Amino acid sequence: MIKLSRRLEAVARLVTPGNRVCDVGTDHGYIPIYLLQAKVSESALAMDVNEGPLTRAREHIEENGLCDYIAARRSDGLRAMETGECDSIVIAGMGGGLVIRILEDSFTKLGAVKELILQPQSDIEQVRRFVGLHGFIIDRQDMVEEDGKYYMMFRCVHRDKSAACGMEKKEAADFEYMQREFLQTAYDRYGEQLLKENHPVLREYLEREEHLIRQIRESLGNQKDSAAAERRRRELEERRLVLEAARAVMDKTEKQAVGSRE
């Protein structure tokens, strides 16, 4: 069975068993091959905009005897996927801006899709907001560390029209005013589910972020006052306050867990 990296394995775990999968930007074709071998999916599309990666994907698909089950197509985003052809769309390893562009470009096809599995490499906050504004909710999330880098991935499903959208007023009231002001940003930036689960990799990541902010603030203290330095200080303060709100959610979860054990 093909061996996936920790990042790709976490992405693959979010795919609902039995779904037909479209892997956008498939590169070596590893995710579709893994899903077929693990009997998670019975068929898949492996798509890439560049012929080089697609050639490698075809070779790997053939080597693993899956040519009858995985179709490799050259495609800019989702353009080569027919409406209703797949249940799960996987977009992993791309910048957040590109993820949004791909979804926007083929938005009319998304109504027939059951789920989006997204792992943006940047602008994660913007991607979460985009899917939230376009009829999806994030129902599962995960985060892994690999080779010193941190990766977030999440599954989006169509929002039930009766489902609550956004942060509940009661929930917001549970936090101090300054934390409450930045709470929704913390959810968008770090993932509501990951924060409420007190995810160990996310806690490690937040600790690193806090250390980095302290280092940058110290270096700015040695610089002459300038408009650029002042703007940077304001940006750092916003990051610090969002981090504070995020840590408050995780600390609350930890206290509740301790209380339930006592």
N, C-alpha and C positions, 0 to 999 in steps of 0.2 A: 504494500500500500504506500502511496506517495506520502512523503513527510512534508508538512507545512511548517512555516515559521510560526512562532508564538502569535504574532500579529494576525496572520492569515487564518490560523486555527480558530482564534477568537471570533473573527469575522464569520467563518463557516458555521460556528456553533449557533449563530443567530438565525440561520435559515430554517424555516419550518419544514419538517420532514414531509415528503410527498410533493413538494412544490417543484414546478419547472423553473429553472434558474437561468437568468441572463447575467453574465459577468462582463461588465463594461470596463475596458482597459485591462483585459485578461492577462496581458504580458505572456508568461510561460504557460498559461492555462491550468495552473495548479489547483485553483479553487474548484472549477467544474470537475476536474478529474477526481479530486478528493471526495466531493459530494457524491459522485457516482459510485466510487469504490466503497464509501461508507454507507451506501444504500440510503442516503438522505434524499437524493433526487433520482429520478429515472431518466431524465433528459436535461440537456442544458445548451445554452448558446455561449460561445467564447468569442468575444468581440474586442477588436482593437483598431485604432485609427491608423496604426503604422504596420506596414507589411512585415518588417523584420520580426517583431514580437509575435505576430500572427503565424509566421512560418514556424517559429519555435513551438508555439502552442499546438499547431497541427502535428508536428513531429512527436511531441509528448503524448498527444491524444492517440496517435497511431501506435506508439510504443506500448501503450497501456490497453490496446485493443478496444478502444471506445469510440471508434469512428461512426458507428451506427447510432450512438447515443448523444454525442456532443458535436454540434455544428459550429465550425469556426468561420466567422464572417468579418470582413473588413468593414468598419463602421465608425463614423464620427458620432460618438455618443450612442444614443438609442435609435438612430435613424434606420438601421438595418433590421431592427426588431419589429415584427408586425404586431398590431394591436391585438391583445388577447393571447399572444403566443407564449408568454411566460407569466409565472405567478410571483416570483421573487426577482428583484433587480439588485445586484450587488455592484456598488461603486466604491472601491477601496484604493487607497494609496495616491489620491489626487488632491490638489489644493481645493479648498472649500469654494473658491470662486468658480472653478471649473465644474465642480459637482453641481452647483446651483445652475450654471449655464446649461449643462446637460439636461437637468430636470426641466428647466424652463423651455428648452428647445423642443422637447417631445412631451410637453405636459398633457396633451390630449390623450396620450397612450397610457397615462398613469391610472386613469379611472378603472382600467381592466386588470391592474396589478394588485396583488394582495398585500405586498410588503416591499419596503425599500430597506436594504442593508447598507448603511453608509459608514465609511471610515475616512473622513476628510483629514488631510495632513495639516491643514491650517484653517483659519477662519471658522472654527467649529461653532462658535457662538452664532455667526450669521447663518450657517447651515441649519442649525436647530430652529432659529427663528423663521427661516424660509419655509421649512416643512410645516411648522405650526400655523403659519399664515395661509397655507395652501391645502388645508383639509386633512392633515396628518397629525397623529400624536406619536410620541416616542414611548413604546411600551416595554422595551428591553434595552439595557445598556451594559457595556463592559469596558474595562480598561486594563491594558497590560504594559509592562515595561520590557523592552528588548534592546540589548546592546546599548544601554544608557539612554534610550529614547522612550518617550511615553506616547501611547496611542489610545484614543478613545474610538469606540465603535457603537452604533446604536441601530435598532430596528424600528421602522416607522410603519404604522398601519393607518388605514382610513379612520378618521374620527367619527365616532357615533355622534349624531347630531344632538343627542341628549346628554353627551358627556360634558363634564365641566372643562372649561378652557382657561388656562392661566392659573395664577396663584389664588387660593381661597383667602378671603378676608380674615377668617378665623386663624388660619395658619400664619398669615403675615402679622397678626396681632400678638403672636407668641414671642416675637423678637423685639429687641430694643429698636427705637426709631431709626438710628443710623444704620443698623443692620438691615432693617425692614426695607429701607430705601434702596438697598443694593441687592436684595434677596433674589428678585427675578433675574437680574443680570448674572448672579452666581449660578442660578439654575441653567440659564442659557449657556454660560461659559463652561461649566464643569459637569453638568448633568444632574438633574434633580434626583433621579433614582440612585445614581452613584453616591451622592451626598447623603441621602437618607439611609442608604445601606452601610454607610461608613466604610466604603470600599477601601481596602488597605493600600492598593496601588495609588488611588487618588489622594489619600492622606499623605503618602510619601511624596507625591508630586506637589501638593500644596506646601509641604514643609520646605521643599526645594525652592519653590516660588518665593516664599517668605524670605529665605536666606538670600536669594538673588536680589530682591527688592532692597533689602538692607545694604547689600554691597553697592548697588547703584546709587542709593541715597547718600552713602558715605563718600563715594567718588564725586558726586555732584556738589557736596559740601566744600570740596577743595577747589571748585571752579569759580571763576568770576561771575557775578550776576549778569545775566543776559536774558533776552526774550526766549531763546531756545532752551536755556537751563530752567527757566521758570515754567515753561510749557512741559518740560520733561518731569519736573517735580509734581505738577498737577496730575499728569498721567500716572505717575507712580502712586500718588495718594489715592486715586480712583481704584487702581489695582489692589492696593492694600485694603481698602474698605470692602471691596468685593470679596477678597480673600477672608476678611474677618467675618462677613456674613456666611460664607461657605463653611468656615470652621465652626460657626455657631450651630449650624444645622447638624454637622457631624458630631459635635460635642453633646448636643441634645439627644441624638440617637444613642450615643455611648452611655449616657446617664440612664436613659430608659432601659437599655439592655442590662445594666448593672442592677437597676431597681427590680427588674423582673426576676433576677437570679437570687435576690436576697429574700 
